[in-house]
Every structure is written in structure tokens, then in C-alpha cells.
Amino acid sequence: MARVRMQDIANQVGVSAVTVHNALAGRKGVSDEVRERILDKAREMGYFQNQKRAAGKAPGLRSIGILISERYLADYITFYWKIYMEIAMAAPERGCAVMAEVLKHDAEKAGRLPRFVEEGAAEGLIVMGEVDREYIGLLKSSAKMPVVFLDFYYKDIAQDAVVTDGFYGMYLMAEYLYERGFRRMAYVGSIHATSSIMDRYCGFRRCLLEHGVPFREEWLLEDRDGTGEIIVKLPEELALEDKWVLSKLNALMKEVTENLDAYELGVASAKVYDFIWDTYCDWYIELTKSRMQGEGAESAQNVLCYVLIQLLKLLHPFMPFITEEIYQALPPVAGEESQFIMCAPWPVWEEKFAFPKEEADMEDIMDAIRAIRARRAEMNVPPSRRVQLTVAAARQETFAVGAPFFQRLASASEVRVVDAGQIPAAQGMVEVVTHAARVFMPLAELVDVTQELDRIAKEKAKAEGHLKGIEAKLSNEAFTSKAPAHIVQNQREQAEKLRALIAQLEQSARAMGQ
């Protein structure tokens, strides 16, 4: 029989030789329907028998089948795909041919053997990642070939296995973190999913037990569902900051789409840029950091990842390659099946993500935080110095919800929210005013009054001395008539700035009771 080539199969099926190669190798990028057609045509044309005969011609040549469970794969490069690629690259150097097959969930449940086992196309089998115990028993009894388990083991099934020492490796990692002062450590992983994840969890807990560090059950974070997949899914209960960012993202999707339709590419890209840096990075990531260390970690992670994926889609027309690369490294969003960002659905405005009230409430809280930080900067108060805040507002419930944000982002030691009519005595207080609230901070907690007054007096004296010299120049007719006009104007502007500075310093001194 003449040798059957991949190009021969491609001509019969009506696809490219690359597609045939990917389908036979079990790689991504080929639909199930096309893969089945290619495999059926390859069997019909005797391709696998040719491969087996070719393998027998060269002494020592072996064909190895690699079985990877669907639960360990996703729309991005996973650990097992990388291991497979390493094996595929090293195999030719050892005279081996490698073929891969993905074990589908339904095939595992129904007990269907891999095709390369049924057809005798492989002489050895590597099972990557833990699969059902009964299925392993079926493989052992049906596959008359050497079988190796990679990255898992069953103690009651005698079989060669290659595993890392996950227990000791995770113990050392946890010990490393403990030595550097970390005490509230969480474990991310579904511990009942595989034996290797369980081993790592046991090593993690050993470190905590040795040092008497308590472990709370909510610090065990599941990272996959029952099928082993990691999926981004928005939580049913959204926090205020979640609704704020989703509402702003919703509006951004509509605006960017309208800009692109009108060919306003610069405007569209600028809006995405501003949202990423200001809304997402400067604010939302900071707002969720406290939740990432507590009970709301999973919901915060899902919203963070969801927003990032939608931003990548909006950014894709402007930066196609880097957005595709990042997209491949992220888990898929629930309900989206596209393997590539260029084929993913374009983000569109949805009524369910419009939260105008929550968006306005969050903006009011942010305005107050900005005003507090600006006043602290004017007074040269270091961020490490925490002070008590009293927030007087008509909408008390809004600012009460925002108390954790004031503590994290406005250096508040304690936040007390009162009605707008219950304003504390102004004596000894620094007041910050926004359109929605008045915030009061004890002056004595912000600065050392005596030390600050000395600093103000020195800075004022320095400014007055500089101003006196400039005024002397400007009162000299010889200078103003002979010097170039732009130099004279510059001196006048400098004098105005110094007068404003002196007035500001005097106002600061008066605010301190002097």
C-alpha cells in the first residue's frame, strides 16, 4: 500500500495539512466535527497502519500516546499543554513519535477508550493529570502497553507514576512566607480535585500547624468547578464598588462602540486608556484589596477578572497581539465559548449592568476621599499617620458603607458618620467640604501644632525675603526700563505667586489658632 501522507488526507477532507496535523496530534484550533471527519478519513485511508509500519522499520522507534483530561484544559495555555509540548519536542531526539488525545467528560463517564488505544496506534501511554479511578482500571485492563501516570498517583493501583513532591514543595513555600512575616495565608485550589493538589494543601497546613497559625475555612479558595474548569462568573450579590465599576464599564462599552462606528479612533482609544488607568487600576483594584484578604475574595476576583477581560476586548482593535496573549492566559467568562479574543463577542451595553444610584454614591465617597487626601498633602501629613474622621452628610447610609474605603485610602483610624445637622465644634478641627458631605479631622492628630507653626513661620519669612528682593527690583526704574520685557513680566509673576503663598501660609497659621 502506498504511503498515506497528511496532505493526502487534507485533499480528501478539504482542509489544510496543518489542520490535519493539529487534529491528529489532539491540538486546539480544530472543531470536534472537523476532527472526527479527519480521523475517520485517516482510518479509512490506512494512515495509522502506515504509521505503525513506519515505526517498526527503525529499531527502537516508539509511538507514545498522551491522554489529557478535558478538565485540565481551557481556552488558554495550561500546565499540561506545556508539559505535552516539552515531551513532543524531546521525543524525536529519542526516536519517538508522539500523539495526543483529549479525554472528553462524556467519554470518561461512558468508559470509551482513546482511539490510539482502540486502534493499536500507540505502544506506550502517558496519562496527564488525574482521571476517574474506574477509567484508570479500564485503561489498565484494555491497553496492552506500558502506562505511566504523570502528576498523580493511586496508591491502590500499582503503576509507574511521575510526580513532584508537592507536599514538601508547598511546605517550603509556606515556610518562606511565614519567615517574612506573613500570617494570614490562604490556599487557592480545589483540594479534592486531584491527589497532587491535596498533597500541596497538606504541606501548606503542616507549616501553619508547626507555627500555631490559625486557619479559617473561608481561606480555602476553590478555583474550579466539578469538571475541573476555571470559569469567571459574576457573583449574584455585588458590593457597592462592584456595581460602580460594572456600571462605568457598561457606559464605556456603549461610548467606545459609538466612537468606533463614527471612526473616532483616537477618542475611543483615549477613553479605554483612561478607564484602565484611572477607574480600574487607581481605584477599583485599591478598593478591592481589603476584600481579597477576607470572605469576599472569590467575588472580588471574579469581578476583577471579568472587567479585565471586557477591557481587553475593547482594547483589541488597537493592540491585537498583546491583548490576545493576555486573553489566552485568563480563564473564560461563563457563557462565552470562544478560544480567541478576535472571535469573542464584542462588549455591548446591558440594562442589568446599569447602576446609576450606586455609581453616584460611590462617586460621592471618592470625592470625599480625594478632598481629604488633598488637604493632608497641603498640610504635609504623611500617609502613615492615621486620624479619626467625622463625616457629616444627609445620606448617612452611603458614607457608612464607604467607611472601609476611608480607612484604606484616606488613612482614617476610625470613621464616624453623623447627620448633616450634627456638625462637631470647629475649634481644633480641620474641615474638608464636598457637595455631598463635610469631613472633620482633629488638627492635633494631623500635625504637631507647635512644630507646624515653626515650619510655617520659617517658610513665610523665606517667601517674604524673596518677595522683598523682587519688589526692590520692580521699584527700580533702571531695571524696568532697561531689562527685556519678558524678564520684567517674569519677575512680576513671581511676585504674585509669592504673595499668594504668603497669604496661604497666613491662612494655615490662623486655622491652627494663631
PyMOL commands that set and color helices and strands:
alter all, ss='L'
color gray80, all
select helices_A, chain A and resi 6-13+17-25+32-44+47-57+70-72+79-94+105-110+115-118+133-142+166-179+195-210+217-219+240-261+265-288+291-293+297-315+320-328+341-343+351-353+356-378+396-401+403-409+443-446+449-475+477-482+485-511
alter helices_A, ss='H'
color red, helices_A
select strands_A, chain A and resi 62-69+96-103+124-128+147-150+160-162+187-188+220-221+387-393+412-419+429-433+437-442
alter strands_A, ss='S'
color yellow, strands_A
deselect
rebuild
show_as cartoon
